[in-house]
Structure formats: structure tokens, C-alpha cells
Amino acid sequence: MDFSQLLDQIDAETYQRLKTAVEIRKWPDGRVLTPSQVELCLQAVIAYEHKHLPVDQHSGFISQQCASQTKLNTEQEDSNPQPVNII
């Protein structure tokens, strides 16, 4: 079985287990992942997300507009400027 065939066999539960393993660097039974296992699991997680999840749910997704810019735009719309306190 090659990598693409293996990816086709991943279901949502397996995806969550792989994602958790990458996050904490351990298997569910407590064994530590080797660097090559982390790399393969991360590849599988990314491939699963690409195939099954919308872009905004992918690991590492960053929206086009950052939160600070959204806050700035909201404050400008209020047209009630607030002073900045420098401590």
C-alpha cells in the first residue's frame, strides 16, 4: 500500500488521533513519536485536511485580515476616537 492509498483509508477519528499525536508528540499509549513519525503524521493530517475540510479549518490557517486590523476598522467606524495610554 502506498501513501496515497493509506490516506484514502483515514477517517475522521484517525485524523484526530494523528493530529493529537503531532501536537503532543506522543501516541495515545504514551510512546514518544520519532522525528520521522511526526513528519509522516503531519503529512497525513495536511493531506486529510486538504481533501476533506474547508480551507478555514486547515491547520495553520490564517484569515486574510488579522484581528488587530478588524479592531482598527471597527474603531474607525465608531468615529469616537479613544486616547492611547502609554505606560
N, CA, C and O atoms as CSV, one atom per row, in Angstrom:
chain,resi,resn,atom,element,x,y,z
A,1,MET,N,N,0.846,-1.175,0.000
A,1,MET,CA,C,0.000,0.000,0.000
A,1,MET,C,C,0.894,1.243,0.000
A,1,MET,O,O,1.790,1.365,0.836
A,2,ASP,N,N,0.654,2.156,-0.929
A,2,ASP,CA,C,1.449,3.375,-0.958
A,2,ASP,C,C,0.782,4.475,-0.121
A,2,ASP,O,O,-0.309,4.281,0.416
A,3,PHE,N,N,1.444,5.618,-0.020
A,3,PHE,CA,C,0.986,6.704,0.850
A,3,PHE,C,C,-0.395,7.216,0.445
A,3,PHE,O,O,-1.225,7.472,1.317
A,4,SER,N,N,-0.663,7.372,-0.849
A,4,SER,CA,C,-1.966,7.887,-1.288
A,4,SER,C,C,-3.092,6.901,-0.968
A,4,SER,O,O,-4.197,7.319,-0.623
A,5,GLN,N,N,-2.822,5.607,-1.077
A,5,GLN,CA,C,-3.830,4.613,-0.707
A,5,GLN,C,C,-4.084,4.630,0.800
A,5,GLN,O,O,-5.218,4.473,1.252
A,6,LEU,N,N,-3.029,4.820,1.556
A,6,LEU,CA,C,-3.158,4.908,3.002
A,6,LEU,C,C,-4.000,6.127,3.394
A,6,LEU,O,O,-4.833,6.046,4.296
A,7,LEU,N,N,-3.780,7.245,2.717
A,7,LEU,CA,C,-4.543,8.459,3.005
A,7,LEU,C,C,-6.030,8.274,2.725
A,7,LEU,O,O,-6.874,8.847,3.413
A,8,ASP,N,N,-6.342,7.482,1.727
A,8,ASP,CA,C,-7.749,7.220,1.416
A,8,ASP,C,C,-8.450,6.439,2.528
A,8,ASP,O,O,-9.676,6.472,2.628
A,9,GLN,N,N,-7.688,5.746,3.353
A,9,GLN,CA,C,-8.254,4.941,4.433
A,9,GLN,C,C,-8.469,5.726,5.734
A,9,GLN,O,O,-9.088,5.215,6.667
A,10,ILE,N,N,-7.961,6.963,5.801
A,10,ILE,CA,C,-8.067,7.744,7.034
A,10,ILE,C,C,-9.493,8.265,7.200
A,10,ILE,O,O,-10.061,8.869,6.291
A,11,ASP,N,N,-10.053,8.017,8.378
A,11,ASP,CA,C,-11.373,8.556,8.694
A,11,ASP,C,C,-11.201,9.699,9.702
A,11,ASP,O,O,-10.078,10.016,10.094
A,12,ALA,N,N,-12.305,10.311,10.118
A,12,ALA,CA,C,-12.254,11.480,10.999
A,12,ALA,C,C,-11.614,11.148,12.349
A,12,ALA,O,O,-10.868,11.961,12.894
A,13,GLU,N,N,-11.895,9.975,12.882
A,13,GLU,CA,C,-11.317,9.594,14.178
A,13,GLU,C,C,-9.798,9.421,14.073
A,13,GLU,O,O,-9.053,9.883,14.937
A,14,THR,N,N,-9.358,8.765,13.029
A,14,THR,CA,C,-7.924,8.572,12.818
A,14,THR,C,C,-7.235,9.905,12.608
A,14,THR,O,O,-6.144,10.137,13.128
A,15,TYR,N,N,-7.874,10.788,11.841
A,15,TYR,CA,C,-7.335,12.131,11.628
A,15,TYR,C,C,-7.125,12.842,12.961
A,15,TYR,O,O,-6.069,13.433,13.185
A,16,GLN,N,N,-8.121,12.793,13.852
A,16,GLN,CA,C,-7.999,13.454,15.159
A,16,GLN,C,C,-6.871,12.844,15.989
A,16,GLN,O,O,-6.145,13.563,16.675
A,17,ARG,N,N,-6.726,11.535,15.929
A,17,ARG,CA,C,-5.645,10.879,16.674
A,17,ARG,C,C,-4.272,11.276,16.133
A,17,ARG,O,O,-3.344,11.526,16.902
A,18,LEU,N,N,-4.150,11.331,14.819
A,18,LEU,CA,C,-2.879,11.752,14.222
A,18,LEU,C,C,-2.570,13.204,14.567
A,18,LEU,O,O,-1.431,13.547,14.881
A,19,LYS,N,N,-3.580,14.044,14.507
A,19,LYS,CA,C,-3.395,15.465,14.812
A,19,LYS,C,C,-2.954,15.646,16.268
A,19,LYS,O,O,-2.043,16.424,16.551
A,20,THR,N,N,-3.599,14.930,17.183
A,20,THR,CA,C,-3.220,14.999,18.592
A,20,THR,C,C,-1.809,14.469,18.805
A,20,THR,O,O,-1.040,15.038,19.580
A,21,ALA,N,N,-1.469,13.390,18.125
A,21,ALA,CA,C,-0.118,12.822,18.241
A,21,ALA,C,C,0.935,13.830,17.802
A,21,ALA,O,O,1.979,13.950,18.443
A,22,VAL,N,N,0.675,14.550,16.727
A,22,VAL,CA,C,1.617,15.572,16.260
A,22,VAL,C,C,1.700,16.712,17.273
A,22,VAL,O,O,2.787,17.214,17.558
A,23,GLU,N,N,0.562,17.116,17.812
A,23,GLU,CA,C,0.532,18.241,18.758
A,23,GLU,C,C,1.313,17.944,20.030
A,23,GLU,O,O,2.077,18.787,20.500
A,24,ILE,N,N,1.128,16.747,20.594
A,24,ILE,CA,C,1.786,16.441,21.865
A,24,ILE,C,C,3.028,15.571,21.703
A,24,ILE,O,O,3.722,15.278,22.677
A,25,ARG,N,N,3.300,15.162,20.470
A,25,ARG,CA,C,4.477,14.357,20.130
A,25,ARG,C,C,4.471,12.991,20.811
A,25,ARG,O,O,5.524,12.413,21.079
A,26,LYS,N,N,3.260,12.479,21.089
A,26,LYS,CA,C,3.135,11.152,21.696
A,26,LYS,C,C,1.969,10.408,21.069
A,26,LYS,O,O,0.993,11.011,20.622
A,27,TRP,N,N,2.091,9.072,21.045
A,27,TRP,CA,C,0.987,8.218,20.645
A,27,TRP,C,C,0.001,8.135,21.798
A,27,TRP,O,O,0.353,8.469,22.930
A,28,PRO,N,N,-1.228,7.696,21.538
A,28,PRO,CA,C,-2.212,7.588,22.633
A,28,PRO,C,C,-1.743,6.713,23.806
A,28,PRO,O,O,-2.189,6.909,24.936
A,29,ASP,N,N,-0.851,5.753,23.546
A,29,ASP,CA,C,-0.364,4.891,24.636
A,29,ASP,C,C,0.829,5.492,25.383
A,29,ASP,O,O,1.375,4.860,26.287
A,30,GLY,N,N,1.239,6.714,25.009
A,30,GLY,CA,C,2.303,7.405,25.726
A,30,GLY,C,C,3.679,7.328,25.106
A,30,GLY,O,O,4.592,8.031,25.539
A,31,ARG,N,N,3.847,6.482,24.093
A,31,ARG,CA,C,5.164,6.389,23.450
A,31,ARG,C,C,5.447,7.670,22.662
A,31,ARG,O,O,4.555,8.226,22.021
A,32,VAL,N,N,6.681,8.123,22.719
A,32,VAL,CA,C,7.086,9.348,22.032
A,32,VAL,C,C,7.263,9.070,20.544
A,32,VAL,O,O,7.814,8.040,20.157
A,33,LEU,N,N,6.788,10.002,19.709
A,33,LEU,CA,C,6.960,9.874,18.262
A,33,LEU,C,C,8.395,10.203,17.881
A,33,LEU,O,O,9.006,11.111,18.446
A,34,THR,N,N,8.921,9.468,16.932
A,34,THR,CA,C,10.232,9.790,16.384
A,34,THR,C,C,10.056,10.964,15.423
A,34,THR,O,O,8.940,11.228,14.974
A,35,PRO,N,N,11.131,11.668,15.102
A,35,PRO,CA,C,11.008,12.776,14.144
A,35,PRO,C,C,10.401,12.346,12.800
A,35,PRO,O,O,9.632,13.099,12.201
A,36,SER,N,N,10.738,11.156,12.332
A,36,SER,CA,C,10.165,10.708,11.057
A,36,SER,C,C,8.678,10.402,11.196
A,36,SER,O,O,7.914,10.622,10.256
A,37,GLN,N,N,8.257,9.898,12.356
A,37,GLN,CA,C,6.835,9.653,12.593
A,37,GLN,C,C,6.053,10.969,12.650
A,37,GLN,O,O,4.945,11.064,12.121
A,38,VAL,N,N,6.637,11.978,13.295
A,38,VAL,CA,C,5.992,13.296,13.343
A,38,VAL,C,C,5.805,13.816,11.932
A,38,VAL,O,O,4.732,14.317,11.592
A,39,GLU,N,N,6.834,13.704,11.108
A,39,GLU,CA,C,6.770,14.192,9.733
A,39,GLU,C,C,5.690,13.468,8.926
A,39,GLU,O,O,4.907,14.110,8.226
A,40,LEU,N,N,5.644,12.163,9.017
A,40,LEU,CA,C,4.642,11.394,8.278
A,40,LEU,C,C,3.223,11.683,8.769
A,40,LEU,O,O,2.298,11.821,7.968
A,41,CYS,N,N,3.060,11.771,10.084
A,41,CYS,CA,C,1.735,12.085,10.642
A,41,CYS,C,C,1.285,13.468,10.197
A,41,CYS,O,O,0.124,13.659,9.835
A,42,LEU,N,N,2.191,14.426,10.221
A,42,LEU,CA,C,1.844,15.778,9.799
A,42,LEU,C,C,1.468,15.813,8.321
A,42,LEU,O,O,0.531,16.514,7.937
A,43,GLN,N,N,2.182,15.071,7.500
A,43,GLN,CA,C,1.827,14.983,6.085
A,43,GLN,C,C,0.437,14.395,5.915
A,43,GLN,O,O,-0.342,14.873,5.089
A,44,ALA,N,N,0.120,13.373,6.680
A,44,ALA,CA,C,-1.196,12.741,6.602
A,44,ALA,C,C,-2.290,13.701,7.064
A,44,ALA,O,O,-3.356,13.762,6.451
A,45,VAL,N,N,-2.039,14.451,8.136
A,45,VAL,CA,C,-3.011,15.424,8.645
A,45,VAL,C,C,-3.282,16.493,7.597
A,45,VAL,O,O,-4.437,16.823,7.328
A,46,ILE,N,N,-2.232,17.033,7.009
A,46,ILE,CA,C,-2.383,18.078,5.990
A,46,ILE,C,C,-3.128,17.543,4.775
A,46,ILE,O,O,-4.009,18.216,4.242
A,47,ALA,N,N,-2.783,16.346,4.338
A,47,ALA,CA,C,-3.454,15.754,3.172
A,47,ALA,C,C,-4.926,15.508,3.460
A,47,ALA,O,O,-5.773,15.765,2.605
A,48,TYR,N,N,-5.245,15.011,4.659
A,48,TYR,CA,C,-6.644,14.782,5.033
A,48,TYR,C,C,-7.415,16.103,5.033
A,48,TYR,O,O,-8.520,16.180,4.496
A,49,GLU,N,N,-6.835,17.133,5.629
A,49,GLU,CA,C,-7.497,18.443,5.674
A,49,GLU,C,C,-7.733,18.996,4.277
A,49,GLU,O,O,-8.791,19.557,3.990
A,50,HIS,N,N,-6.749,18.834,3.421
A,50,HIS,CA,C,-6.873,19.328,2.047
A,50,HIS,C,C,-8.024,18.642,1.318
A,50,HIS,O,O,-8.736,19.268,0.534
A,51,LYS,N,N,-8.196,17.358,1.584
A,51,LYS,CA,C,-9.207,16.576,0.866
A,51,LYS,C,C,-10.604,16.699,1.485
A,51,LYS,O,O,-11.597,16.676,0.758
A,52,HIS,N,N,-10.699,16.829,2.824
A,52,HIS,CA,C,-11.994,16.701,3.491
A,52,HIS,C,C,-12.507,17.955,4.206
A,52,HIS,O,O,-13.692,18.020,4.532
A,53,LEU,N,N,-11.666,18.936,4.455
A,53,LEU,CA,C,-12.092,20.089,5.254
A,53,LEU,C,C,-12.036,21.384,4.446
A,53,LEU,O,O,-11.224,21.511,3.529
A,54,PRO,N,N,-12.896,22.344,4.783
A,54,PRO,CA,C,-12.802,23.653,4.138
A,54,PRO,C,C,-11.498,24.348,4.543
A,54,PRO,O,O,-10.930,24.048,5.593
A,55,VAL,N,N,-11.045,25.246,3.731
A,55,VAL,CA,C,-9.750,25.895,3.926
A,55,VAL,C,C,-9.628,26.545,5.302
A,55,VAL,O,O,-8.568,26.488,5.925
A,56,ASP,N,N,-10.707,27.160,5.777
A,56,ASP,CA,C,-10.611,27.858,7.062
A,56,ASP,C,C,-10.501,26.909,8.257
A,56,ASP,O,O,-10.337,27.368,9.388
A,57,GLN,N,N,-10.587,25.605,8.031
A,57,GLN,CA,C,-10.415,24.623,9.101
A,57,GLN,C,C,-9.077,23.887,9.009
A,57,GLN,O,O,-8.826,22.970,9.791
A,58,HIS,N,N,-8.223,24.273,8.070
A,58,HIS,CA,C,-6.915,23.645,7.926
A,58,HIS,C,C,-5.997,24.079,9.062
A,58,HIS,O,O,-6.114,25.195,9.568
A,59,SER,N,N,-5.091,23.203,9.459
A,59,SER,CA,C,-4.092,23.551,10.466
A,59,SER,C,C,-3.253,24.716,9.963
A,59,SER,O,O,-2.813,24.733,8.813
A,60,GLY,N,N,-3.040,25.680,10.837
A,60,GLY,CA,C,-2.225,26.827,10.473
A,60,GLY,C,C,-2.932,27.880,9.651
A,60,GLY,O,O,-2.288,28.817,9.178
A,61,PHE,N,N,-4.250,27.758,9.463
A,61,PHE,CA,C,-4.985,28.727,8.658
A,61,PHE,C,C,-4.932,30.106,9.306
A,61,PHE,O,O,-5.147,30.250,10.509
A,62,ILE,N,N,-4.645,31.101,8.502
A,62,ILE,CA,C,-4.666,32.491,8.945
A,62,ILE,C,C,-5.579,33.234,7.986
A,62,ILE,O,O,-5.385,33.198,6.771
A,63,SER,N,N,-6.576,33.908,8.545
A,63,SER,CA,C,-7.510,34.623,7.687
A,63,SER,C,C,-6.794,35.776,6.988
A,63,SER,O,O,-5.702,36.176,7.393
A,64,GLN,N,N,-7.406,36.297,5.955
A,64,GLN,CA,C,-6.802,37.373,5.168
A,64,GLN,C,C,-6.625,38.648,5.978
A,64,GLN,O,O,-5.709,39.429,5.722
A,65,GLN,N,N,-7.491,38.858,6.944
A,65,GLN,CA,C,-7.416,40.070,7.736
A,65,GLN,C,C,-7.146,39.692,9.184
A,65,GLN,O,O,-7.878,38.893,9.768
A,66,CYS,N,N,-6.105,40.259,9.759
A,66,CYS,CA,C,-5.766,39.919,11.132
A,66,CYS,C,C,-6.732,40.587,12.113
A,66,CYS,O,O,-7.417,41.547,11.762
A,67,ALA,N,N,-6.779,40.084,13.311
A,67,ALA,CA,C,-7.718,40.574,14.320
A,67,ALA,C,C,-7.452,42.031,14.672
A,67,ALA,O,O,-8.396,42.787,14.900
A,68,SER,N,N,-6.207,42.433,14.719
A,68,SER,CA,C,-5.912,43.823,15.077
A,68,SER,C,C,-6.431,44.777,14.002
A,68,SER,O,O,-6.888,45.874,14.322
A,69,GLN,N,N,-6.367,44.380,12.754
A,69,GLN,CA,C,-6.883,45.226,11.681
A,69,GLN,C,C,-8.405,45.310,11.752
A,69,GLN,O,O,-8.975,46.371,11.498
A,70,THR,N,N,-9.061,44.222,12.089
A,70,THR,CA,C,-10.509,44.219,12.232
A,70,THR,C,C,-10.919,45.158,13.360
A,70,THR,O,O,-11.885,45.908,13.218
A,71,LYS,N,N,-10.202,45.126,14.471
A,71,LYS,CA,C,-10.491,46.011,15.599
A,71,LYS,C,C,-10.284,47.462,15.196
A,71,LYS,O,O,-11.082,48.324,15.562
A,72,LEU,N,N,-9.222,47.745,14.446
A,72,LEU,CA,C,-8.940,49.096,13.998
A,72,LEU,C,C,-10.066,49.611,13.109
A,72,LEU,O,O,-10.500,50.753,13.259
A,73,ASN,N,N,-10.541,48.779,12.186
A,73,ASN,CA,C,-11.637,49.182,11.308
A,73,ASN,C,C,-12.915,49.454,12.100
A,73,ASN,O,O,-13.649,50.390,11.783
A,74,THR,N,N,-13.182,48.668,13.096
A,74,THR,CA,C,-14.372,48.859,13.926
A,74,THR,C,C,-14.278,50.171,14.691
A,74,THR,O,O,-15.268,50.894,14.801
A,75,GLU,N,N,-13.108,50.484,15.219
A,75,GLU,CA,C,-12.929,51.734,15.949
A,75,GLU,C,C,-13.086,52.931,15.022
A,75,GLU,O,O,-13.632,53.956,15.429
A,76,GLN,N,N,-12.618,52.819,13.794
A,76,GLN,CA,C,-12.748,53.924,12.843
A,76,GLN,C,C,-14.205,54.148,12.482
A,76,GLN,O,O,-14.615,55.290,12.275
A,77,GLU,N,N,-14.985,53.105,12.401
A,77,GLU,CA,C,-16.393,53.228,12.077
A,77,GLU,C,C,-17.160,53.915,13.196
A,77,GLU,O,O,-18.150,54.602,12.945
A,78,ASP,N,N,-16.702,53.732,14.438
A,78,ASP,CA,C,-17.365,54.364,15.568
A,78,ASP,C,C,-17.172,55.878,15.545
A,78,ASP,O,O,-17.984,56.618,16.100
A,79,SER,N,N,-16.123,56.327,14.920
A,79,SER,CA,C,-15.741,57.745,14.826
A,79,SER,C,C,-15.761,58.430,16.184
A,79,SER,O,O,-16.060,59.620,16.290
A,80,ASN,N,N,-15.445,57.678,17.200
A,80,ASN,CA,C,-15.282,58.196,18.544
A,80,ASN,C,C,-13.896,57.770,18.998
A,80,ASN,O,O,-13.753,56.767,19.697
A,81,PRO,N,N,-12.875,58.521,18.607
A,81,PRO,CA,C,-11.506,58.092,18.892
A,81,PRO,C,C,-11.242,58.047,20.398
A,81,PRO,O,O,-11.711,58.891,21.162
A,82,GLN,N,N,-10.486,57.046,20.784
A,82,GLN,CA,C,-10.119,56.874,22.180
A,82,GLN,C,C,-8.629,57.191,22.334
A,82,GLN,O,O,-7.825,56.833,21.474
A,83,PRO,N,N,-8.266,57.858,23.426
A,83,PRO,CA,C,-6.844,58.181,23.628
A,83,PRO,C,C,-6.066,56.903,23.914
A,83,PRO,O,O,-6.602,55.929,24.442
A,84,VAL,N,N,-4.823,56.935,23.560
A,84,VAL,CA,C,-3.933,55.808,23.807
A,84,VAL,C,C,-3.132,56.120,25.071
A,84,VAL,O,O,-2.500,57.172,25.165
A,85,ASN,N,N,-3.161,55.219,26.027
A,85,ASN,CA,C,-2.397,55.379,27.264
A,85,ASN,C,C,-1.115,54.607,27.130
A,85,ASN,O,O,-1.135,53.395,26.914
A,86,ILE,N,N,-0.002,55.289,27.254
A,86,ILE,CA,C,1.315,54.651,27.205
A,86,ILE,C,C,1.829,54.528,28.625
A,86,ILE,O,O,1.940,55.512,29.357
A,87,ILE,N,N,2.131,53.324,28.987
A,87,ILE,CA,C,2.577,53.086,30.360
A,87,ILE,C,C,4.074,52.994,30.387
A,87,ILE,O,O,4.662,52.796,31.450
